[in-house]
């Protein structure tokens, strides 16, 4: 269960009310490899499709961890985000965590000016300025809370800017901006549900890496970036 809590954070963070969608309109897809202690265990892909004023972002993610031939984890998730003129109007996801199912169905209510959430962990309303937790959307760095992309739960967060960093991924060098995300609560750092580092390319603000350490070192690393 501890492993799944870790990955609920990873995939949960892996979707804003006002997204900076103009930055992504020329991107066809983003693909990330997922590593545990430098061993490749899965991947996550985001596909972008622009139709008039609508932007559709469809994602699929999967990882599997085995030890001595015994399956410890088998995780599948898929989601769809729909934006209209830069505003998130609908989000839905389905996740299978071994035999446990989680989901989110979210819609923007124009009359109430709020998000209506039907999730496996939360059902109710969220402020229109809330954001679905998604690393591809760099607007998440400006928010003090996010809606779990896996279960719909609302999670307060703090974001600290750690400066400009030079990193290398798959033999390619990046000038990046590094951020530290932590839960906004009174728990000690080792007890926080959110405690991870995220790197964005300085020039394009494309998400290039995430790192989380607990019961091992987990990393997302950008593998492919394809433009139209």
C-alpha positions as CSV (number, residue, x, y, z in Angstrom):
1,X,0.0,0.0,0.0
2,X,2.9,2.4,0.6
3,X,4.1,1.9,-2.9
4,X,0.6,2.8,-4.2
5,X,0.4,5.9,-2.0
6,X,3.7,7.0,-3.6
7,X,2.3,6.5,-7.1
8,X,-1.0,8.0,-6.4
9,X,1.1,11.2,-5.8
10,X,3.1,10.7,-9.0
11,X,0.2,10.0,-11.3
12,X,-2.1,12.3,-9.4
13,X,0.3,15.2,-10.2
14,X,0.6,13.7,-13.7
15,X,-3.8,18.3,-15.4
16,X,-5.7,24.2,-14.8
17,X,-8.6,26.1,-14.8
18,X,-6.8,28.6,-17.1
19,X,-4.1,26.5,-18.7
20,X,-1.3,28.1,-20.6
21,X,-2.5,26.1,-23.6
22,X,-0.9,28.4,-26.1
23,X,2.4,26.9,-25.0
24,X,1.2,23.4,-26.1
25,X,-0.8,24.0,-29.2
26,X,2.1,22.9,-31.4
27,X,2.9,19.8,-29.4
28,X,1.6,16.5,-30.7
29,X,2.6,14.3,-27.8
30,X,4.9,14.0,-24.8
31,X,6.2,10.7,-23.6
32,X,7.9,9.9,-20.3
33,X,9.8,6.9,-19.1
34,X,9.3,5.9,-15.5
35,X,12.1,4.6,-13.4
36,X,12.4,3.0,-9.9
37,X,16.0,3.0,-8.7
38,X,17.2,3.6,-12.3
39,X,15.2,0.5,-13.5
40,X,12.7,1.2,-16.3
41,X,9.2,0.1,-15.0
42,X,6.7,1.9,-17.2
43,X,5.8,5.0,-19.2
44,X,3.2,7.8,-19.5
45,X,2.2,9.5,-22.7
46,X,0.2,12.7,-23.3
47,X,-1.4,13.3,-26.7
48,X,-2.5,16.8,-27.7
49,X,-5.2,17.7,-30.2
50,X,-6.4,21.2,-31.1
51,X,-9.8,21.6,-32.7
52,X,-10.9,25.3,-33.2
53,X,-11.1,26.7,-29.6
54,X,-10.9,23.3,-28.0
55,X,-7.8,21.5,-26.8
56,X,-8.0,17.8,-26.0
57,X,-5.3,16.2,-23.9
58,X,-5.5,12.4,-23.6
59,X,-3.0,10.4,-21.5
60,X,-2.2,6.8,-20.7
61,X,0.2,5.5,-18.1
62,X,1.3,2.1,-16.9
63,X,3.9,0.7,-14.7
64,X,4.6,-2.8,-13.2
65,X,7.0,-3.8,-10.4
66,X,8.0,-7.4,-9.8
67,X,10.4,-9.0,-7.4
68,X,11.7,-12.6,-7.8
69,X,9.0,-13.3,-10.3
70,X,6.2,-12.0,-8.0
71,X,4.1,-9.1,-9.2
72,X,4.1,-6.4,-6.5
73,X,2.4,-3.6,-8.5
74,X,0.4,-3.3,-11.7
75,X,-0.9,0.1,-12.4
76,X,-2.9,1.5,-15.3
77,X,-4.3,5.0,-15.7
78,X,-6.0,6.9,-18.5
79,X,-7.5,10.4,-18.7
80,X,-8.9,13.1,-20.9
81,X,-8.8,16.8,-20.4
82,X,-10.9,19.2,-22.5
83,X,-10.1,23.0,-22.6
84,X,-12.2,25.6,-24.3
85,X,-10.4,28.9,-25.0
86,X,-7.8,28.1,-22.4
87,X,-10.3,27.1,-19.7
88,X,-10.7,23.5,-18.4
89,X,-14.3,22.5,-18.9
90,X,-14.1,18.8,-18.4
91,X,-11.8,16.1,-17.0
92,X,-12.3,12.4,-16.5
93,X,-9.9,9.5,-15.6
94,X,-10.0,5.8,-14.8
95,X,-7.3,4.1,-12.8
96,X,-6.8,0.4,-12.0
97,X,-4.4,-0.2,-9.1
98,X,-4.0,-3.9,-9.0
99,X,-7.7,-4.8,-8.4
100,X,-8.7,-1.4,-6.9
101,X,-10.5,1.1,-9.2
102,X,-10.3,4.8,-8.9
103,X,-11.9,7.5,-11.0
104,X,-12.7,11.2,-11.5
105,X,-15.5,12.9,-13.5
106,X,-15.2,16.7,-13.4
107,X,-17.2,19.4,-15.2
108,X,-17.2,23.1,-15.1
109,X,-20.6,24.5,-14.1
110,X,-21.0,27.9,-15.9
111,X,-24.0,28.9,-13.8
112,X,-22.3,28.3,-10.4
113,X,-18.8,29.2,-11.7
114,X,-17.3,26.1,-10.0
115,X,-16.1,22.7,-10.8
116,X,-18.4,19.8,-10.0
117,X,-16.4,16.7,-8.9
118,X,-17.5,13.1,-8.8
119,X,-14.5,11.2,-7.7
120,X,-13.6,8.0,-5.9
121,X,-12.3,10.0,-2.9
122,X,-14.3,13.2,-3.1
123,X,-17.7,14.4,-4.3
124,X,-18.5,18.0,-4.3
125,X,-17.5,21.4,-5.6
126,X,-14.1,23.1,-6.2
127,X,-13.2,26.7,-6.8
128,X,-12.9,27.6,-10.5
129,X,-9.3,28.5,-9.9
130,X,-8.4,25.1,-8.8
131,X,-6.2,22.9,-11.0
132,X,-6.2,19.3,-11.9
133,X,-2.8,17.9,-10.8
134,X,-0.8,17.4,-14.0
135,X,2.9,18.0,-14.5
136,X,2.6,18.8,-18.2
137,X,0.7,21.9,-17.3
138,X,3.3,24.2,-15.8
139,X,0.6,26.5,-14.4
140,X,0.5,24.1,-11.4
141,X,3.5,25.9,-10.0
142,X,1.3,29.0,-9.3
143,X,-1.4,27.1,-7.4
144,X,-1.8,26.5,-3.6
145,X,-3.9,23.4,-4.1
146,X,-4.7,20.9,-6.8
147,X,-7.4,18.3,-7.5
148,X,-6.1,14.8,-7.6
149,X,-6.2,13.5,-11.2
150,X,-6.7,10.0,-9.8
151,X,-9.4,10.3,-7.1
152,X,-10.7,13.9,-7.2
153,X,-9.5,14.7,-3.7
154,X,-8.5,18.4,-3.1
155,X,-4.9,18.6,-1.8
156,X,-3.3,21.9,-0.5
157,X,0.3,22.4,-1.6
158,X,3.3,24.6,-1.3
159,X,5.6,25.2,-4.2
160,X,9.2,26.4,-3.7
161,X,11.4,27.6,-6.6
162,X,14.9,26.1,-6.2
163,X,16.6,28.0,-9.0
164,X,18.0,27.3,-12.4
165,X,19.6,23.9,-12.9
166,X,21.5,22.2,-15.8
167,X,20.5,18.6,-16.1
168,X,21.0,15.8,-18.7
169,X,18.3,13.3,-19.7
170,X,18.9,10.7,-22.4
171,X,22.2,12.3,-23.3
172,X,20.4,15.7,-24.0
173,X,21.3,18.7,-21.9
174,X,18.7,21.1,-20.6
175,X,18.7,24.4,-18.8
176,X,15.9,24.0,-16.4
177,X,13.9,25.6,-13.6
178,X,13.5,23.4,-10.5
179,X,10.6,23.4,-8.1
180,X,9.8,21.6,-4.9
181,X,6.2,20.6,-4.2
182,X,5.1,19.7,-0.6
183,X,1.8,19.2,1.2
184,X,0.6,22.3,2.9
185,X,0.0,20.8,6.3
186,X,1.7,20.5,9.8
187,X,3.0,17.0,9.3
188,X,6.8,16.4,9.3
189,X,8.5,16.3,5.9
190,X,8.8,12.5,6.0
191,X,5.1,12.2,6.6
192,X,3.8,14.5,3.9
193,X,1.9,12.9,1.0
194,X,3.3,15.4,-1.4
195,X,7.1,15.8,-1.4
196,X,8.6,15.9,-4.9
197,X,10.9,17.8,-7.2
198,X,9.9,18.9,-10.7
199,X,12.0,20.3,-13.5
200,X,10.8,22.4,-16.5
201,X,12.7,23.4,-19.5
202,X,13.6,27.1,-19.0
203,X,12.9,28.1,-22.6
204,X,9.7,26.2,-23.4
205,X,8.4,25.3,-19.9
206,X,7.9,21.8,-21.0
207,X,8.0,19.3,-18.1
208,X,11.2,17.3,-18.4
209,X,11.6,15.4,-15.1
210,X,10.1,14.6,-11.7
211,X,11.7,12.9,-8.8
212,X,10.4,11.4,-5.6
213,X,12.2,9.4,-2.9
214,X,10.5,7.0,-0.6
215,X,11.1,3.3,-0.5
216,X,13.3,3.9,-3.5
217,X,14.0,6.6,-6.0
218,X,11.2,7.2,-8.5
219,X,11.7,9.4,-11.6
220,X,9.8,10.5,-14.6
221,X,12.2,11.4,-17.5
222,X,11.2,13.0,-20.8
223,X,11.7,10.5,-23.6
224,X,10.0,12.0,-26.7
225,X,8.7,15.4,-27.6
226,X,7.0,15.5,-31.0
227,X,5.6,18.7,-32.6
228,X,3.0,18.9,-35.4
